[in-house]
């Protein structure tokens, strides 16, 4: 990375701090992963602004402060097995790995976006990522096993029970409940006794997660 790029990334992180992002690990990861690598070329002049950016297939690249809030709530620990619903550009996938995830299984309903994300990821990140084309809300499309952390990259009217059932004891799921305009951060922790403890957090604006697997794109 060039010196100018490093300075710009540091300034980007400082701007996030100014907007209230305080989690040190998340900020460090966002400084290490250049957002422009994952943004469409025509929008790369906007990557260091706190904006959601358009992606192909009518999808969006989530605004940095929303990403940061969700990752801070997720609390990824070193060696975690992570399930990500909604790959998008692959930017959040890369951040999950920088936060210490041992492996990320990521589901994307659009094959075109999954292919782009695979290209956007660094070669070493691809070795720790399994990108799947499928519906993250359909139990039959989910990868086998349970997960330490589950991240839903899209707002939903309610949390899907099949995803909650995939948490290991001590695991955590983070998502947004509501609509694109009126959503709230939700964190669910699974106790050792399989009980689920839900916490409602700050308001967040996040595009809805579309169910189903795309038939064309």
C-alpha positions in Angstrom: 0.0 0.0 0.0 1.3 3.4 -0.8 2.1 6.0 1.8 -0.7 8.3 0.6 -3.1 5.3 0.8 -2.0 4.6 4.4 -2.5 8.3 5.4 -5.9 8.3 3.8 -6.9 5.0 5.6 -5.7 6.5 8.9 -7.8 9.6 8.3 -10.8 7.4 7.4 -10.4 5.6 10.8 -10.1 8.9 12.6 -13.3 10.1 10.9 -15.0 7.0 12.1 -13.9 7.7 15.7 -15.3 11.2 15.3 -18.7 9.6 14.5 -18.7 7.6 17.6 -16.9 4.3 16.6 -14.8 3.3 19.7 -14.0 -0.4 19.3 -10.3 -0.5 18.8 -10.2 -3.9 17.1 -12.8 -2.9 14.6 -11.1 0.4 13.8 -7.8 -1.4 13.4 -9.4 -3.9 11.0 -11.0 -1.2 9.0 -7.7 0.6 8.7 -6.1 -2.6 7.3 -8.8 -3.4 4.8 -9.0 -0.8 2.0 -12.7 -0.3 1.2 -11.9 0.9 -2.3 -10.8 -2.7 -3.2 -14.4 -3.8 -2.8 -16.3 -0.9 -4.2 -17.4 -0.5 -7.8 -14.9 1.6 -9.8 -17.4 4.4 -10.4 -17.9 4.9 -6.7 -14.3 4.6 -5.4 -14.1 8.4 -4.9 -16.7 8.0 -2.1 -15.3 5.0 -0.2 -13.9 7.1 2.7 -17.2 8.8 3.3 -19.8 7.3 5.6 -22.1 6.3 2.8 -23.8 3.1 1.6 -22.7 2.5 -2.0 -24.5 0.8 -4.8 -23.5 -2.7 -5.9 -24.6 -4.8 -8.8 -28.0 -6.6 -8.6 -29.6 -3.7 -6.9 -27.7 -4.4 -3.6 -25.7 -2.0 -1.5 -22.3 -1.8 0.3 -23.2 -0.9 3.9 -22.1 2.4 5.3 -18.9 2.1 7.4 -20.4 3.2 10.7 -23.1 0.6 10.4 -20.5 -2.1 9.6 -18.4 -1.0 12.6 -21.4 -1.1 15.0 -22.3 -4.6 13.9 -18.8 -5.9 14.1 -18.2 -4.3 17.5 -21.4 -6.0 18.8 -20.3 -9.3 17.2 -17.1 -9.4 19.2 -15.2 -11.9 17.0 -12.6 -13.8 18.9 -9.4 -15.4 17.5 -10.0 -18.8 15.9 -13.8 -18.2 15.6 -15.9 -20.1 13.0 -18.1 -17.4 11.5 -21.2 -17.6 9.4 -22.0 -14.5 7.3 -25.4 -14.1 5.6 -25.1 -11.7 2.7 -21.6 -11.5 1.2 -22.1 -8.4 -0.9 -18.8 -7.1 -2.1 -16.8 -9.2 0.4 -15.6 -6.2 2.4 -17.2 -7.4 5.7 -15.8 -10.9 5.0 -12.3 -9.5 4.9 -12.9 -7.5 8.1 -14.1 -10.6 9.9 -10.8 -12.4 9.0 -8.8 -9.4 10.2 -10.7 -9.5 13.5 -9.4 -13.1 14.0 -11.9 -15.4 12.4 -10.3 -18.7 11.5 -12.8 -19.4 8.8 -15.8 -17.5 7.3 -18.6 -19.3 5.6 -20.4 -16.6 3.6 -23.7 -17.0 1.7 -24.8 -14.7 -1.1 -28.1 -15.1 -3.0 -26.6 -13.5 -6.2 -24.0 -15.6 -8.1 -22.6 -12.4 -9.7 -21.9 -10.8 -6.4 -20.4 -14.0 -5.0 -18.0 -14.1 -8.0 -17.1 -10.4 -7.5 -16.4 -11.0 -3.8 -14.2 -13.9 -4.6 -12.2 -11.7 -6.9 -12.1 -8.8 -4.4 -10.6 -10.9 -1.6 -6.9 -11.2 -1.2 -5.5 -14.7 -2.1 -4.7 -15.5 1.6 -8.3 -14.5 2.6 -9.8 -16.9 0.0 -8.0 -19.8 1.7 -10.0 -18.9 4.9 -13.3 -18.3 3.2 -16.0 -20.5 1.8 -18.3 -18.5 -0.5 -21.6 -20.2 -1.2 -24.4 -19.1 -3.5 -27.7 -19.7 -1.7 -30.4 -18.3 0.5 -29.1 -17.7 4.0 -32.6 -17.8 5.4 -33.2 -21.3 4.1 -32.0 -24.1 6.4 -31.2 -26.4 3.5 -28.7 -23.8 2.0 -26.7 -23.4 5.2 -23.3 -25.1 5.6 -23.0 -27.9 8.1 -22.2 -27.5 11.7 -22.5 -24.8 14.3 -20.8 -21.4 14.5 -19.2 -19.2 17.1 -20.5 -16.1 15.5 -23.2 -15.4 13.0 -23.6 -12.0 11.2 -26.7 -11.1 9.2 -25.9 -8.3 6.7 -29.4 -7.0 6.1 -32.4 -6.0 8.2 -35.2 -8.4 8.8 -38.6 -8.2 10.5 -37.5 -10.9 12.9 -34.5 -13.1 13.6 -34.6 -16.5 11.8 -34.9 -19.4 14.2 -32.9 -21.8 12.0 -29.9 -19.4 12.3 -30.2 -19.0 16.0 -30.2 -22.8 16.3 -26.7 -22.8 14.6 -25.0 -21.0 17.5 -22.6 -23.0 19.6 -23.0 -22.6 23.4 -21.4 -19.2 24.1 -21.9 -18.2 20.5 -23.4 -14.9 19.3 -25.6 -13.7 16.5 -25.9 -10.0 15.4 -28.5 -8.6 13.0 -30.8 -5.7 12.6 -34.6 -6.0 13.2 -36.9 -3.6 11.4 -36.9 -1.9 8.1 -34.2 0.0 6.1 -35.4 3.3 7.6 -36.3 2.1 11.1 -34.1 -0.8 12.4 -32.4 -1.6 15.6 -29.3 -3.6 16.3 -30.0 -6.9 17.9 -27.4 -9.2 19.7 -28.3 -12.7 20.7 -26.1 -14.8 23.0 -26.4 -18.5 23.4 -25.7 -19.7 26.9 -24.1 -23.0 27.8 -27.6 -24.3 28.6 -28.8 -23.5 25.1 -30.9 -20.5 26.4 -30.9 -17.4 24.1 -30.4 -13.9 25.6 -31.4 -11.1 23.3 -30.3 -7.5 23.6 -31.8 -4.6 21.6 -29.2 -1.9 20.7 -29.0 1.4 18.9 -31.0 2.4 15.8 -29.3 1.4 12.6 -30.2 2.0 8.9 -29.5 -1.2 7.0 -30.9 -2.4 3.7 -33.4 -5.3 3.9 -32.1 -8.9 3.4 -33.9 -10.3 0.4 -34.9 -14.0 0.9 -34.6 -16.6 -1.8 -31.8 -17.5 -4.3 -31.6 -15.3 -7.4 -32.7 -17.2 -10.4 -30.9 -15.1 -13.0 -28.0 -13.0 -11.6 
